[in-house]
Each structure stands twice: as C-alpha cells, then as structure tokens.
Amino acid sequence: MSLDALDENVLQWGLNKGILPNPEPLAQLEKTEEEVAELRKAIEEYDIEEVKDAIGDIYVTLTMQAEAWDLTMEECIQAAYDVIKRRTGKMINGKFVKDN
C-alpha cells in the first residue's frame, strides 16, 4: 500500500476513534512521547518487530499532531527537508551534528 493510501487510512482511523476532527495537541504529544519510549526499549532490546511497530505508532501520533495544526505530514516533511538539505555538519559518535 502506498504512503498516501496509508495516510488516508490513518486519518480515517483517527475519525473512527474520535481523535479527529479536533485532536488535542498536548494529548497527542504525550502519545508520541509514549511511543518514543517504546522505540527506545525496542532498540535497546534489538527487537526489530517492536522497532517497526514503534516507528509506525510514532508516525500515527505525528499524523494526528499535524492534523491538530491543519497541516499534512507531507507539508511537515517537506519543510524539514527544505532545511536539512542545505545543512552541513559531521558525524560524531554515530550522530550527525550540524555546523553552527
């Protein structure tokens, strides 16, 4: 299934569950933080299936967050990419550190 189709399914799920049409930004942030904690645990345990599930759950919570601000995930990713594509820096201890 394409990402566009999955996004539509996620939005419909949000409607079905009552999260949409008016998601609460702080509540969605808390859900994202919970899912990020699950991702950390899955990484620490080197559990690829849980990593995959957590990344997907994070995407879902971020999709609800974007909707709270009348944005799309495409707009958000495009905005981030427009900034990072020109970014310079270097890898330090496995992490990209941007130049000032």
MODELLER restraints for C-alpha pairs under 7 A, 6 or more apart:
rsr = mdl.restraints
at = mdl.atoms
rsr.add(forms.Gaussian(group=physical.xy_distance, feature=features.Distance(at['CA:10:A'], at['CA:60:A']), mean=6.63, stdev=0.5))
rsr.add(forms.Gaussian(group=physical.xy_distance, feature=features.Distance(at['CA:14:A'], at['CA:20:A']), mean=5.23, stdev=0.5))
rsr.add(forms.Gaussian(group=physical.xy_distance, feature=features.Distance(at['CA:15:A'], at['CA:21:A']), mean=6.39, stdev=0.5))
rsr.add(forms.Gaussian(group=physical.xy_distance, feature=features.Distance(at['CA:22:A'], at['CA:68:A']), mean=6.36, stdev=0.5))
rsr.add(forms.Gaussian(group=physical.xy_distance, feature=features.Distance(at['CA:23:A'], at['CA:64:A']), mean=6.57, stdev=0.5))
rsr.add(forms.Gaussian(group=physical.xy_distance, feature=features.Distance(at['CA:23:A'], at['CA:68:A']), mean=5.22, stdev=0.5))
rsr.add(forms.Gaussian(group=physical.xy_distance, feature=features.Distance(at['CA:24:A'], at['CA:68:A']), mean=6.61, stdev=0.5))
rsr.add(forms.Gaussian(group=physical.xy_distance, feature=features.Distance(at['CA:25:A'], at['CA:65:A']), mean=5.88, stdev=0.5))
rsr.add(forms.Gaussian(group=physical.xy_distance, feature=features.Distance(at['CA:25:A'], at['CA:68:A']), mean=6.02, stdev=0.5))
rsr.add(forms.Gaussian(group=physical.xy_distance, feature=features.Distance(at['CA:28:A'], at['CA:61:A']), mean=6.05, stdev=0.5))
rsr.add(forms.Gaussian(group=physical.xy_distance, feature=features.Distance(at['CA:28:A'], at['CA:64:A']), mean=6.80, stdev=0.5))
rsr.add(forms.Gaussian(group=physical.xy_distance, feature=features.Distance(at['CA:28:A'], at['CA:65:A']), mean=5.85, stdev=0.5))
rsr.add(forms.Gaussian(group=physical.xy_distance, feature=features.Distance(at['CA:31:A'], at['CA:61:A']), mean=6.44, stdev=0.5))
rsr.add(forms.Gaussian(group=physical.xy_distance, feature=features.Distance(at['CA:32:A'], at['CA:58:A']), mean=5.62, stdev=0.5))
rsr.add(forms.Gaussian(group=physical.xy_distance, feature=features.Distance(at['CA:32:A'], at['CA:61:A']), mean=5.52, stdev=0.5))
rsr.add(forms.Gaussian(group=physical.xy_distance, feature=features.Distance(at['CA:32:A'], at['CA:62:A']), mean=6.92, stdev=0.5))
rsr.add(forms.Gaussian(group=physical.xy_distance, feature=features.Distance(at['CA:35:A'], at['CA:54:A']), mean=5.86, stdev=0.5))
rsr.add(forms.Gaussian(group=physical.xy_distance, feature=features.Distance(at['CA:35:A'], at['CA:57:A']), mean=6.35, stdev=0.5))
rsr.add(forms.Gaussian(group=physical.xy_distance, feature=features.Distance(at['CA:35:A'], at['CA:58:A']), mean=5.70, stdev=0.5))
rsr.add(forms.Gaussian(group=physical.xy_distance, feature=features.Distance(at['CA:36:A'], at['CA:58:A']), mean=6.76, stdev=0.5))
rsr.add(forms.Gaussian(group=physical.xy_distance, feature=features.Distance(at['CA:38:A'], at['CA:54:A']), mean=6.20, stdev=0.5))
rsr.add(forms.Gaussian(group=physical.xy_distance, feature=features.Distance(at['CA:39:A'], at['CA:51:A']), mean=5.62, stdev=0.5))
rsr.add(forms.Gaussian(group=physical.xy_distance, feature=features.Distance(at['CA:39:A'], at['CA:54:A']), mean=5.12, stdev=0.5))
rsr.add(forms.Gaussian(group=physical.xy_distance, feature=features.Distance(at['CA:39:A'], at['CA:55:A']), mean=6.84, stdev=0.5))
rsr.add(forms.Gaussian(group=physical.xy_distance, feature=features.Distance(at['CA:42:A'], at['CA:50:A']), mean=5.49, stdev=0.5))
rsr.add(forms.Gaussian(group=physical.xy_distance, feature=features.Distance(at['CA:42:A'], at['CA:51:A']), mean=5.33, stdev=0.5))
rsr.add(forms.Gaussian(group=physical.xy_distance, feature=features.Distance(at['CA:43:A'], at['CA:51:A']), mean=6.37, stdev=0.5))
rsr.add(forms.Gaussian(group=physical.xy_distance, feature=features.Distance(at['CA:63:A'], at['CA:73:A']), mean=6.06, stdev=0.5))
rsr.add(forms.Gaussian(group=physical.xy_distance, feature=features.Distance(at['CA:66:A'], at['CA:72:A']), mean=5.69, stdev=0.5))
rsr.add(forms.Gaussian(group=physical.xy_distance, feature=features.Distance(at['CA:66:A'], at['CA:73:A']), mean=6.36, stdev=0.5))
rsr.add(forms.Gaussian(group=physical.xy_distance, feature=features.Distance(at['CA:87:A'], at['CA:98:A']), mean=6.68, stdev=0.5))
rsr.add(forms.Gaussian(group=physical.xy_distance, feature=features.Distance(at['CA:88:A'], at['CA:98:A']), mean=5.71, stdev=0.5))
rsr.add(forms.Gaussian(group=physical.xy_distance, feature=features.Distance(at['CA:88:A'], at['CA:99:A']), mean=5.68, stdev=0.5))
rsr.add(forms.Gaussian(group=physical.xy_distance, feature=features.Distance(at['CA:89:A'], at['CA:96:A']), mean=6.70, stdev=0.5))
rsr.add(forms.Gaussian(group=physical.xy_distance, feature=features.Distance(at['CA:89:A'], at['CA:97:A']), mean=5.48, stdev=0.5))
rsr.add(forms.Gaussian(group=physical.xy_distance, feature=features.Distance(at['CA:89:A'], at['CA:98:A']), mean=4.06, stdev=0.5))
rsr.add(forms.Gaussian(group=physical.xy_distance, feature=features.Distance(at['CA:89:A'], at['CA:99:A']), mean=4.63, stdev=0.5))
rsr.add(forms.Gaussian(group=physical.xy_distance, feature=features.Distance(at['CA:90:A'], at['CA:96:A']), mean=5.53, stdev=0.5))
rsr.add(forms.Gaussian(group=physical.xy_distance, feature=features.Distance(at['CA:90:A'], at['CA:97:A']), mean=5.50, stdev=0.5))
rsr.add(forms.Gaussian(group=physical.xy_distance, feature=features.Distance(at['CA:90:A'], at['CA:98:A']), mean=6.56, stdev=0.5))
rsr.add(forms.Gaussian(group=physical.xy_distance, feature=features.Distance(at['CA:91:A'], at['CA:97:A']), mean=6.03, stdev=0.5))
